[in-house]
Amino acid sequence: MTAWAPAPRSDVALGIHAAAEAERAANPEPFRLGAEAVDAVVDRATNGEGPAGLGDQADWRCGLEQYLASAQEDGRLNALGARMAHESAVSRLTARLEMNRYFEAHPGLSDRQLAAPIVIIGGWRTGTTYLFRMMATDLRLRAPLPVELIAPWQTAALDPGEREAHIDASAVGHDMLHMLNPEIAIVHDSGARLPEECVLGMGTTLRNWAFSSNTRLDSYAEWLAGQSFATEYAQHRRNLVVLDDGDGRRWLLKAPAHTAELDHLAATYPGACIVHLHRDIVETVTSGASLFATFRSTYSDHVDGHDVGRFQTEQTELWLRRALAFRDSPAAATVTCIDIDYTDLVADPEAVLRRVYTAAGLDLPDTAAMINNHHRTQPRNAKGTHRYRPEAFGIDADTLRERMTFYTQRIPSSNGRP
């Protein structure tokens, strides 16, 4: 059986990778990972001012150490990947510093009230992006854009014209990523004007489940499973407070990673409407493994499909067990949870929208126009068809189904069998 393999890199991409390797040989500092990089990352994030502005080191230092160590030991990263991991750590600490400064300059902002958001969750590849971006066309809702999530304090400081130019300028990063690896646009398209999952703005405590999507971080993920995300979700709320225009629009959020942290999500946003999507478990894990393998192949020359399949299976089981445990807890009564079957979403999106809007307590928009507009502006498979097979990731369908019966017996549609 053929194992998963990445698509060949273009000549342009090969040139960029070669240039990064040459740069690392000449100047290794921006590529450094592991324990020796911790102080350098802090120094870069704070512009040499030291960690005082980052607040309590107990909130972020251990996470930084775990992330950098795992990226070095587990990542199998090429030069481009090493620089990306180093820059990611710098970026998240810079965001922490700038947000602290923003709140110091705007006393009382923390007390701003937010309407309970609508949050779309589910395993990877369960239709969360499709539903999210379709609903984002409703002008009563506010779905965050990538550049807003990455640096909310920058966006908040701009007038409307500057903000639009700022968003447009951010397209460069998306274009570069798609040039390096065109397969990414097939499995998960992104762009400056495409609403994105809010994990892009998370990780200022260096706790973020999404870090492992583009980097092999096994030891970090194992550490993360034992961590509290309470402070991280408090930071998440601060992001929305800074970005909120006070115009009455309700936040529409989406991230599969919230599936693992529903207790913290509910505690941070009581009254939230949580929309949980479900798909055949073999499709969910296999498609997710294909997504991770594709993302990781941008930054590593040694991505093993079976290794990714193993990781995806373990992580999916952990997330789903946690999600079901939350739903059996008293905290579940503080939010509204509805279940959506992926096949229903694809077959009859209008009926699904009716269910979601009813659960969220919102008047129904022109759903036919919403669906048509979404399909016109973001046609399915416009950039290619995402193809994947369980065997390419070392996944045996029957074994996986047996392992996940704790979930599939409770959510029958996830079993994929009549």
VMD Tcl script that draws the C-alpha trace (Angstrom):
set ca {
  {0.00 0.00 0.00}
  {1.29 3.46 -0.89}
  {2.09 5.65 2.09}
  {1.28 9.34 2.06}
  {3.82 11.54 0.30}
  {3.87 15.31 -0.20}
  {3.46 16.87 -3.60}
  {6.79 17.79 -5.25}
  {7.95 21.31 -4.51}
  {8.06 23.84 -7.32}
  {11.35 25.33 -8.46}
  {10.40 28.59 -6.73}
  {9.68 26.77 -3.46}
  {12.93 24.82 -3.71}
  {14.77 28.10 -4.16}
  {13.16 29.60 -1.06}
  {14.03 26.53 1.01}
  {17.62 26.56 -0.25}
  {17.95 30.25 0.60}
  {16.67 29.57 4.12}
  {19.23 26.79 4.62}
  {22.02 29.11 3.45}
  {20.79 31.84 5.76}
  {20.72 29.44 8.72}
  {24.30 28.41 8.02}
  {25.41 32.05 7.93}
  {23.29 33.31 10.84}
  {21.79 30.56 13.02}
  {20.23 32.79 15.71}
  {16.77 33.34 14.08}
  {16.54 29.56 13.56}
  {17.55 28.48 17.04}
  {15.24 26.25 19.08}
  {15.41 24.37 22.38}
  {16.49 25.62 25.78}
  {19.22 27.83 24.35}
  {16.63 29.83 22.42}
  {14.35 30.75 25.34}
  {16.13 33.93 26.42}
  {16.70 34.98 22.80}
  {12.98 34.66 22.07}
  {12.09 36.73 25.13}
  {14.69 39.32 24.16}
  {13.33 39.61 20.63}
  {9.69 39.72 21.75}
  {10.36 42.51 24.24}
  {12.88 44.38 22.10}
  {15.54 43.83 24.72}
  {13.47 45.19 27.62}
  {13.29 41.87 29.45}
  {10.35 39.78 30.67}
  {8.79 42.25 33.13}
  {6.22 43.50 30.61}
  {5.09 39.95 29.88}
  {3.55 39.56 33.32}
  {3.67 36.51 35.56}
  {6.26 34.11 34.15}
  {4.27 31.18 35.54}
  {1.70 31.93 32.84}
  {4.03 31.57 29.87}
  {7.64 30.52 30.55}
  {7.04 26.79 31.00}
  {4.97 26.74 27.82}
  {7.70 28.55 25.93}
  {10.29 26.05 27.14}
  {8.10 23.07 26.25}
  {7.28 24.42 22.81}
  {10.86 25.26 21.84}
  {12.18 21.95 23.20}
  {9.57 19.91 21.36}
  {10.10 21.81 18.11}
  {13.80 21.01 18.34}
  {13.53 17.38 19.47}
  {10.34 16.23 17.73}
  {9.86 18.65 14.86}
  {12.17 17.23 12.17}
  {12.16 20.80 10.85}
  {13.99 22.18 7.85}
  {15.42 25.69 8.00}
  {12.15 27.30 6.98}
  {10.38 25.33 9.69}
  {12.92 26.19 12.38}
  {12.59 29.87 11.58}
  {8.79 29.58 11.58}
  {8.77 27.92 15.01}
  {11.17 30.50 16.43}
  {9.12 33.35 14.95}
  {5.87 31.85 16.22}
  {7.17 31.93 19.78}
  {8.36 35.51 19.33}
  {5.01 36.51 17.79}
  {2.94 35.07 20.64}
  {5.04 36.74 23.33}
  {5.00 40.03 21.40}
  {1.21 39.79 21.29}
  {1.17 39.20 25.04}
  {3.33 42.25 25.67}
  {1.37 44.53 23.34}
  {-1.98 43.45 24.73}
  {-0.76 44.14 28.27}
  {0.29 47.60 27.17}
  {-3.02 48.18 25.39}
  {-5.05 47.37 28.49}
  {-2.80 49.54 30.64}
  {-3.47 52.43 28.25}
  {-7.23 51.75 28.24}
  {-8.28 51.26 31.86}
  {-11.74 49.82 32.29}
  {-11.68 48.02 28.95}
  {-11.70 44.65 30.69}
  {-15.18 45.44 32.01}
  {-16.67 45.76 28.52}
  {-19.55 43.35 28.05}
  {-19.75 40.97 25.10}
  {-22.82 39.19 23.83}
  {-22.55 35.43 24.17}
  {-20.84 34.22 20.99}
  {-21.78 31.47 18.58}
  {-18.91 28.97 18.56}
  {-18.54 26.25 15.94}
  {-16.52 23.22 17.06}
  {-15.92 19.60 16.09}
  {-13.14 17.30 15.05}
  {-10.83 18.41 12.29}
  {-12.47 18.30 8.85}
  {-16.06 18.01 10.04}
  {-17.41 20.96 8.04}
  {-16.63 23.66 10.60}
  {-15.03 25.99 8.05}
  {-17.88 25.58 5.58}
  {-20.56 26.46 8.14}
  {-18.44 29.21 9.70}
  {-17.68 31.07 6.49}
  {-21.22 30.68 5.24}
  {-22.65 32.21 8.42}
  {-20.01 34.94 8.35}
  {-21.89 36.50 5.42}
  {-24.64 37.50 7.88}
  {-23.94 41.16 8.64}
  {-25.38 40.78 12.15}
  {-22.45 38.53 13.02}
  {-18.76 39.34 13.36}
  {-16.26 36.68 12.28}
  {-12.59 37.58 12.84}
  {-10.08 37.88 10.01}
  {-6.55 36.45 10.31}
  {-4.70 39.74 10.78}
  {-7.20 40.81 13.45}
  {-6.53 37.65 15.43}
  {-2.76 37.78 15.16}
  {-2.42 41.41 16.27}
  {-5.76 42.75 17.58}
  {-4.18 45.83 19.16}
  {-2.91 46.98 15.76}
  {-6.30 46.67 14.08}
  {-8.09 48.41 16.94}
  {-5.85 51.47 16.62}
  {-6.72 52.11 12.95}
  {-9.43 54.22 11.36}
  {-11.68 52.43 8.82}
  {-9.57 53.29 5.78}
  {-6.33 52.30 7.45}
  {-7.92 49.11 8.66}
  {-8.91 48.07 5.15}
  {-5.41 48.75 3.86}
  {-3.97 46.80 6.80}
  {-6.12 43.79 5.95}
  {-5.20 43.94 2.27}
  {-1.49 44.15 3.09}
  {-1.72 40.94 5.08}
  {-2.50 38.99 1.90}
  {1.25 38.74 1.25}
  {1.66 36.11 3.94}
  {-1.13 33.95 2.58}
  {0.21 34.23 -0.96}
  {3.68 33.17 0.20}
  {2.33 30.14 2.05}
  {0.33 29.01 -0.98}
  {3.34 29.49 -3.22}
  {5.47 27.34 -0.92}
  {2.80 24.64 -0.74}
  {-0.18 24.96 -3.13}
  {-1.73 21.83 -1.57}
  {-2.61 23.88 1.51}
  {-5.17 25.90 -0.43}
  {-6.85 22.65 -1.46}
  {-7.22 21.21 2.04}
  {-7.84 24.52 3.85}
  {-7.90 27.73 1.88}
  {-6.95 30.95 3.61}
  {-6.75 34.59 2.70}
  {-6.74 38.09 4.08}
  {-10.51 38.40 3.68}
  {-11.47 34.87 4.67}
  {-12.63 34.59 8.31}
  {-10.38 32.26 10.24}
  {-10.45 30.12 13.36}
  {-9.62 32.00 16.51}
  {-6.70 29.77 17.52}
  {-4.64 32.16 15.39}
  {-4.97 34.64 18.24}
  {-4.31 32.10 20.99}
  {-1.03 30.95 22.49}
  {0.05 34.06 24.38}
  {0.50 31.71 27.32}
  {2.24 29.34 24.86}
  {-0.71 26.97 25.23}
  {-2.32 26.29 21.88}
  {-3.51 22.98 20.47}
  {-3.18 24.36 16.94}
  {0.62 24.60 17.14}
  {0.85 20.89 16.31}
  {-1.04 21.30 13.04}
  {2.01 22.53 11.14}
  {4.78 21.10 13.32}
  {5.41 17.67 14.81}
  {5.21 18.45 18.56}
  {4.53 15.17 20.30}
  {6.09 15.97 23.68}
  {4.52 19.43 23.69}
  {1.07 17.94 22.96}
  {1.55 15.44 25.78}
  {2.44 18.29 28.15}
  {-0.47 20.38 26.89}
  {-2.96 17.65 27.76}
  {-2.25 18.22 31.44}
  {-2.44 22.01 31.39}
  {-5.17 24.41 32.44}
  {-6.31 26.77 29.70}
  {-8.11 29.15 32.07}
  {-5.61 31.97 31.60}
  {-5.40 31.32 27.86}
  {-9.16 31.73 27.48}
  {-9.05 34.92 29.54}
  {-6.56 36.17 26.96}
  {-8.89 34.98 24.20}
  {-11.68 37.13 25.60}
  {-9.34 40.12 25.79}
  {-8.72 39.75 22.06}
  {-12.43 39.99 21.33}
  {-12.88 42.92 23.70}
  {-10.17 44.87 21.88}
  {-11.58 44.05 18.45}
  {-15.23 44.60 19.33}
  {-16.72 47.69 17.70}
  {-19.57 48.01 20.15}
  {-21.98 47.92 17.20}
  {-24.11 45.10 18.55}
  {-22.82 42.43 16.19}
  {-22.50 39.03 17.82}
  {-19.19 37.22 17.59}
  {-19.11 34.13 15.40}
  {-16.14 31.94 16.25}
  {-14.79 28.65 15.01}
  {-11.99 26.31 15.99}
  {-11.79 22.53 16.26}
  {-9.35 23.02 19.15}
  {-12.15 24.38 21.36}
  {-13.52 20.82 21.37}
  {-10.81 19.88 23.88}
  {-11.44 22.85 26.18}
  {-15.19 23.26 26.43}
  {-15.06 23.75 30.19}
  {-12.84 26.80 29.76}
  {-14.85 28.05 26.81}
  {-18.09 27.85 28.79}
  {-16.56 29.51 31.84}
  {-15.28 32.37 29.70}
  {-18.45 32.81 27.61}
  {-21.51 31.75 29.66}
  {-24.57 31.60 27.48}
  {-22.59 30.79 24.34}
  {-24.25 28.77 21.59}
  {-21.92 25.87 20.81}
  {-22.47 24.16 17.48}
  {-20.78 20.75 17.48}
  {-20.29 19.14 14.08}
  {-19.89 15.38 13.67}
  {-18.67 13.29 10.76}
  {-17.94 9.64 10.14}
  {-15.01 8.99 12.46}
  {-12.80 7.36 9.81}
  {-13.35 10.33 7.49}
  {-12.68 12.75 10.35}
  {-9.38 11.22 11.43}
  {-8.12 10.44 7.94}
  {-8.94 13.85 6.50}
  {-7.42 15.48 9.57}
  {-4.25 13.45 9.14}
  {-4.07 14.56 5.52}
  {-4.48 18.18 6.62}
  {-1.71 17.93 9.22}
  {0.64 16.06 6.90}
  {0.17 18.69 4.21}
  {0.73 21.59 6.60}
  {3.76 19.96 8.19}
  {5.37 19.16 4.84}
  {5.91 22.89 4.28}
  {8.29 23.01 7.23}
  {9.72 19.50 7.32}
  {11.31 17.26 4.73}
  {10.58 14.15 6.82}
  {6.82 13.84 7.33}
  {5.75 10.24 7.93}
  {2.10 9.67 7.04}
  {1.71 6.78 9.48}
  {3.20 8.89 12.28}
  {0.71 11.66 11.52}
  {-2.13 9.12 11.46}
  {-1.10 7.85 14.89}
  {-0.96 11.38 16.29}
  {-4.29 12.32 14.77}
  {-5.98 9.23 16.16}
  {-4.66 9.86 19.68}
  {-5.51 13.55 19.64}
  {-9.00 12.99 18.26}
  {-9.75 10.44 20.96}
  {-8.54 12.82 23.68}
  {-10.58 15.73 22.36}
  {-13.78 13.73 21.95}
  {-13.51 12.15 25.39}
  {-13.10 15.61 26.89}
  {-16.03 16.99 24.90}
  {-18.36 14.23 26.08}
  {-17.16 14.60 29.66}
  {-18.01 18.30 29.51}
  {-21.48 17.53 28.23}
  {-22.04 15.25 31.22}
  {-20.88 17.95 33.65}
  {-22.96 20.65 35.39}
  {-21.08 23.30 33.38}
  {-22.87 22.16 30.21}
  {-26.03 23.81 31.53}
  {-24.38 27.24 31.25}
  {-24.29 27.09 27.44}
  {-26.48 25.90 24.58}
  {-25.09 22.89 22.68}
  {-26.48 21.51 19.44}
  {-25.21 18.62 17.32}
  {-24.95 18.86 13.54}
  {-24.29 15.92 11.23}
  {-21.80 16.70 8.44}
  {-23.90 14.80 5.90}
  {-26.92 16.94 6.81}
  {-24.85 20.10 6.42}
  {-23.75 19.10 2.94}
  {-27.14 17.73 1.82}
  {-29.37 20.45 3.27}
  {-27.43 23.48 4.54}
  {-30.62 25.54 4.73}
  {-32.14 23.18 7.30}
  {-28.92 23.23 9.30}
  {-28.86 27.03 9.30}
  {-32.42 27.07 10.60}
  {-31.39 24.83 13.49}
  {-28.35 26.94 14.35}
  {-30.18 30.27 14.24}
  {-33.02 28.89 16.35}
  {-30.55 27.61 18.94}
  {-28.76 30.96 18.97}
  {-32.01 32.87 19.41}
  {-31.59 34.85 16.20}
  {-34.10 35.64 13.48}
  {-33.47 33.61 10.38}
  {-31.78 35.51 7.54}
  {-32.33 34.87 3.84}
  {-30.69 31.46 4.02}
  {-31.01 30.71 0.31}
  {-29.17 33.91 -0.56}
  {-26.56 33.18 2.11}
  {-25.87 29.71 0.70}
  {-25.81 30.88 -2.90}
  {-23.47 33.74 -2.10}
  {-21.09 31.46 -0.26}
  {-21.00 28.92 -3.08}
  {-20.47 31.69 -5.62}
  {-17.58 33.35 -3.79}
  {-16.00 30.18 -2.36}
  {-16.91 27.33 -4.70}
  {-16.10 23.87 -3.45}
  {-13.00 22.28 -4.99}
  {-12.20 25.50 -6.88}
  {-8.51 25.02 -6.11}
  {-8.50 21.24 -6.38}
  {-10.05 18.19 -4.77}
  {-8.80 16.94 -1.43}
  {-8.17 13.20 -1.77}
  {-7.04 10.88 1.01}
  {-7.10 7.20 2.03}
  {-6.92 5.74 5.55}
  {-4.21 3.26 4.50}
  {-1.86 6.10 3.54}
  {-1.81 7.13 7.19}
  {-1.63 3.65 8.70}
  {-5.29 3.76 9.72}
  {-7.34 0.56 9.77}
  {-10.98 1.58 9.56}
  {-12.39 -1.29 11.66}
  {-9.78 -0.85 14.39}
  {-10.43 2.88 14.53}
  {-14.18 2.39 14.73}
  {-13.76 -0.05 17.59}
  {-11.45 2.35 19.43}
  {-13.93 5.21 19.09}
  {-17.09 3.38 20.11}
  {-17.28 5.52 23.27}
  {-18.12 8.37 20.86}
  {-19.81 6.69 17.91}
  {-22.32 4.87 20.10}
  {-23.37 8.17 21.60}
  {-23.33 10.14 18.34}
  {-24.58 7.54 15.83}
  {-23.97 9.70 12.75}
  {-20.24 9.60 13.50}
  {-20.13 5.86 12.92}
  {-20.67 6.17 9.17}
  {-22.65 2.93 9.05}
  {-26.37 2.35 8.48}
}
mol new
graphics top color blue
foreach p $ca { graphics top sphere $p radius 0.5 }
foreach p [lrange $ca 0 end-1] q [lrange $ca 1 end] { graphics top cylinder $p $q radius 0.2 }
display resetview
